[in-house]
Amino acid sequence: MLDTPSRRAFWPFRPQPVSDESFSSWFCRTAWQNGLNPADLYRIGLPGARMHRIDLDRFACDELIETLAHYTDMDADDLRHRTFDAWNGRLIEDGATVEKLLWLPPAGTDRTCKSFGQQVCPDCLREQATPYLKRHWRLAFVTGCTRHHKLLIDRCPECSAPIQPLFTSMHVDSVATCWKCGFDLRKTPQTPVTHYSDLAIQKDLLETAEDGWTYMGEYGAVYSLSYFRILWIVYRLLATGQFAMPLREWTSEYLKETVPPTNIPRIKEIELLNPRCRQTLLRYAHYIMQNWPHNFIAACRVVEISARNLIKGYGQEPFALWDPVRRHLNTPPAEIEAEVINAAKRQLKSQNITPTYRELTNLIGVKFQAKSHMAEPGRECAPYGTHRYWKLDGVSAEIRAAAKTAARREGENVGPWVDKVLRSALRQK
């Protein structure tokens, strides 16, 4: 057992951090080499404190870092640079407290929900003499390994648990092992990165985060904080909400994508998207961000995104977004008289078409949310999740339910998951 911090001797085992290793990875290795669980080392570093579910890459306090540096003979500034502090002023605004961070989701749990903020490359873990976690694997826009040209993983393929070495027992003694079921993550089969530009986009984003600035078309050089804030807004528009599918279809047409954009789950908590989905959405977002703001304005006009959808509060958006949106998308809402809507309803009924809100807006050419109550309701649909989500003749209900469960565990829609399984089975024939 280790001495407590009240004593002035160095701790018996003091592993050196690897050049690009994260703080939580080094913290776990230090605990295990000294015969402790990470939670035990946390209590020694901060007497009376409990680690519980703290994400140490984000919430390692100065007192803990100074204590660890003193008793391991490490440089405190080097340890601090391995936490999220390294992204202050580049990805994170100084003084960020407990709110969610853009591009840096928590690892393990967020409140009571799973969070898949820690990613790994199984091939990298397999090659390392002592497996460790790289600092940039925590970034949500990092989805592939530039060394092996394969997608990262963000959950255990065996039990679907988030990757969280801080929960791993000292008897396991490796960041390459699932803390929950004990599966060796180095055995995970990986998906190759097939699109030539994805890793180049990732490299550009990492350079922007390191440099602290980049160029944005007509607006010249901008701080990386502003750039990544705008990129997140575009990324979120593509990931979820009413404009997601139209925007994906518009972008995939220009990129000449062969895979339909419907193979990405459209969920509210976009931090839960797996690396495959994030990589595709980042490719779309990167195209929209090019030639700023012309591609962006063109896309917004086609899918009818207005300034009201983008500007939520005064002074909260970067100028490089606020200015083009104000100049090009700030059109006042059209006022549609009730007589016009009633005339459109009569026209549709004369053609035996139910005058739903969609049919009326298609006929009139303008949306009228304030008077949407005048439209007739559309057909009744089964509650979400209770209808037949996919169909394959001859497949039993039990297998369909099992497929849906397996797809959910991998963060996929059932369609892409079935497609992947069938392709794998056919390759073995």
N, C-alpha and C positions, 0 to 999 in steps of 0.2 A: 504493500500500500504506500501511496505517495505521502511525503511530508506535507503539512498544511502550509499556506503562504506565510504564516507567521515565522517560519524558520527560513534561514537564508541560504540553504544549500540548493544547488541545481537539482532538478528532477533527474532520475537515473537515465531515462531514455528521451532523447530530444531529436526527433527526425527533422531533417532539413526540408523546408518547403521546396517543391519543384518550381521552376521559373514561372509557369502559367497556372499554378495550382490555386484553387479557391481556398478561402479561410476555413470553411466548414470541413473540407476534405482534410486539410492539415490538422485541424482540431481533432477529428476522429482518429487519425493515425497516431497522434500523440497520446490519446487516451488508450487506445488498444495496445500500443507498445509498452505502456506502463501498467497493463493488467486491469484497466478500468473500462467501464462503459462511458460513452460521451456525457451522459447525464451526471455521472459521478465526478468527472473532471470539471464540469460546469459548477458544481457545488463547491469544489475545492478552489476554483478560480474566483468565485463569488460566494463566500461563506454565507449560508442561510438562504441562498437563492435556489430556485428550481428551474431547470431548462424547459420542462414541459414540452410545448410544441413550438418553441421559438425558432425562427429561421435565422441562424447565426450569421449567414452572409449579409443579412440586412440589419439585424439587431444586436450584433456584438458591441457591447458598450466599451468606452475607453478604459474603465477600471479593469474589465476582464482582459482586454488586450494588453494592458500594461503589466498585469500580473503574469500572464502567459509569457510575455516577452522577457520578464525578469527571471523567471524560473526555468526557461528553456534557452536562455542566452541568445534570443532572437531580437531583431530590430523591430520595435513597435510600429514604426511607420510602414515597414514592409508588410507586416501582418495586416495593418489597417488597409493597405492598398489592395489586399486580396478580398476585401468585402465590397459591398455596393458603394462604399465611399469613393472607390476609384471612378465611379460614373457621375459623381457630383459635378454639376455645372455642365455636363455633357448630355446625360440621359435623365438625370434627376436634378430637380431644383434643390439648392442648398436649404436645409431645414425641413425637408419632407419628413412627416411624422408617421402616422399609421394608415394614411390613405393608400389605395392601390397605386402601384407604380406602373407607368406605361413601359412595356417591353421587359419588365422584370417581375414576373408573377412569383408568388411565394412557392416554396417547396414543401411538399408533404401535406399540409392542411392549411386552409384559409378559414378561420373560425371553426366551423364543424364540417366543412366540405373538403373533399379531396382537391388537391392542387398539384399540377404536374409541371412545376417550374424548374425542376432539376432534370436535365437531359444528359445522356452519355452516348458515346460511340463504343459499342461492344468490341470492335476491332482494335481500337486504341487501348481499351482496358486489357485486352488479350496480349498486346505487344509490350505493355509496361511491366518492368520487373516488379515494381510495387504499384498496383493500380491506384490512380488518384483522379480527382475530378478537376477539369479545366474551368477556369473562371468564366470564360465566355460561353460555356455551355448553359449558363443561367439566362442568357438573353433570348427572348422569344423570337427575334428575327434570325437567330442562328438555328438552322434546321438540318444542316448536313455537315459531314466531315470532309474537309478539303483534302485531307491526306488519303482517305480511302474512297472518296466519292460515293458515300452511302448516307442514307438518312439516319439521323440520330433517333434514339428511342427515349420516351419520357415516362414509361411505366413498365412494370414487370409483365412479360408476356404470359407468365404462368398464372398469376393471381390478379393482375390488373392494378396492383397497388402502386402509388407514386414512389419514385426513387427517392429515398430519404435515409442516407447513411447515419444520421444522428440518432436514429432509432435502433441501429444495429448493435447487437450484443458483442461484447469483447470476445466471446467464444467463436464468433464468425470471423471477425478480424479482417474485413475487406469491404471497400466501397463497391466492389463488383458483385456483391451478393444482395439479393432482395431481403430487406429487414423483416418482411412478413412471412414469406414461405420458404426462404432459403435458396431460391433458384439462382444459379450462376448466370448473371447477365451477360457474360462473355460468350455464352452459348446461343444467344438470341440471333436468329437469322435476320439479316438486314436487307432493306430495299435499296437498290442502286439509285443514285440521282441521275435521271435520264435527260433532263432538259439542260442544254449546254449553258444557259445563262444564270441558273439559280445560284450556283456557288460564286459566280462573278458578282451578282447582286449582293450576296451576303458579305463578300470581301469589301465591297464599296461601303456598305453600311458599317462594318466594323472600323474601317478607316475613318469614317465620319465621326463615329463615337470616340475614337482615340484622338483625332485632330481637334475636335470641338467646333468644327465649322464645315460647310460645304457650299457649293453653288446651286442656286435655284433659278435657272432661266433668266427672265427679265429682272429678277430681284437681286441678282448678283450673289455675293457671299452672305450667308446667314449663319447664325449660331446653330449648333447641332441640336440644342434644346428645342428651338423653333421648328427645325426640319423634322425631327422625330415626332413632335406633336402633330404636325400636319400629316406626316406619313401614317400616324395612328388613326387619325380621323378618316383618311381615305381607306385604310385597311379595315376599319370598323364598318364603313359603308358597304364594303364588299362582303363582309362576313355575316352581317345580320341586319334585320330591319326590312322595311318595304322596298327599298331600292337595291337590295343585295343582288337578287337574281337578274333584274334588267341591267345592272351595272356589270355583273360578271359576263353576261351574254354579249354586251357591247365590247368589252375588253377582249374576250376570247375570240371574237370575230376578227379584230385587228391583229391579234397575235397568231391567228390561224391555228388555234388549239384544236387537237383532235379529240380530247377527252371532254365530255360535257361538264359545264360548271356546276351541274346539280349534284355532283358526287361529293360535295363538301357539306357537312351538316350546317344548318342555319340555326345557330343557338345564340342566346342572349349573352351568356358568360363565355365570351370568345377566348378567354385565357385557357379554356379546357380543350381547345382544338389541338389535335396531335400534329407532329412535325410535317407529315405529308400535306395536310390541309393548309397549314401556315405557309409552307413553301409555295404552294400554288397561289394563295391570296397575295403573298408578297411579290410574286412575279407580276400579277395583275396591277397591284398598287404601284410598283416601280414604273410600269408603262404609263400609268395615269400621271405620275409625278414628273415624267420626262417633258422637256420643252415647256416648263412651267410658265404660266398657268394654262396654256392653250389646250393641251389634251384634257386637263381637268374640267375646264369650262365646257368644252365640246361634249364630254361625257355627261356632265350635269344637265345640260340643255336637252340632250336626247332622252334621258330617263326622268326629266322634270324634277330635278333637285333644285330648290330655290334657296335664297339666302336665309329664309326662315328655318330651313332644315339644318343649316350649317352654323349660323351665328346664334348661339344660345344666350350669351350674356355680354354686355359691353366690356371691352378691354380684356377678355379672356382668351381670345384667339391671336396667334401671331400675325403681324402685319402682312406677311407674304401670303396669308390666306384671307384675312379680312379685307384687304384692298381689292383683289380681283373679284371676290364674291360680291362686295358692295357695288362695284362698277358694272359687273356683267350679269349678275343673278338676282339683283334687288328689284324685282318686278312686283308691283302691288297686286294683291289678290283681285281677281275679277269678280264683279258683282253680277250675279245671275238672278234675274227676276223670277218670281214664282210662275208667272204666265209662260215664260220660256220653258221651264221644266215641265209644266203641265202639257204644253204643246208637244214636247218631245215624248212624253209618256203616251199621249194619244197616237202619235206616229208609230211608236214601237208596238203598241197593242194592235193597231191595224194590220201589222205584219206578223201577228201572233208571237211576239217577242216579249218576255217579261221585262218590264222597265226597272231593272235593278240599277244600282248606283254605277256599276261598271258599264252597262249598256247605255245609260243616259250620258255619262261622261264621254263615251266614245262617239255618240251622236252629236252632242253639243260641242265637244272639243275643249271643254274647260271643266276643271274640278270645282265642286261646290259643297265643301264640307259643312258649311254653316246650315245648308238646307238639305243635307243628305237624308234627313228623316222623311222627305217627300218621296224617296225611291222605295220601291217594293223590295222585300227581302228576297235573297236568292234561294237556291235549293238548300234544304237542310242536309248537313253532312254529319257523319258519325263523329263523335268526340275524338279528339286527337289521340292517337295511340290505340284505338279500338277497331279501326277499319283494317282491311287486308293491305298490309304495307308492301307486300310483293307477292308475285304469283309465279309458280313453276309447277306445271302439271305433273302429277305423280308424287310430289313431295308431301310428306305427312305434316300434320299440324305440329307435332312434337319437334320435328326437325326444323321447321320454320321458326318456332319459338326459340330453339337452341341457337339457331343462326343469328337471330336478332340479339340474343343475350351476348353471344361471342363478339358481334360487331360493336355493341355498346361498350364492352370492356376494352376494346382497342380504340375507342373514340371515333368510330366510323359509322356511316350510314350502312344499312344492310346491303344495299345494291353494290357499292364498291367492294365490300367485304366478300360477298358471294363471288363477284367477278375475280377477285384475287385468288380465292380458294380454288375456283374452277381452273384458272390459268395454271396454278401450281400443279394441280392434279393432271392436267392434260400434258404438261411438260414431262411428267414422269412416265407417260405411256410409251 
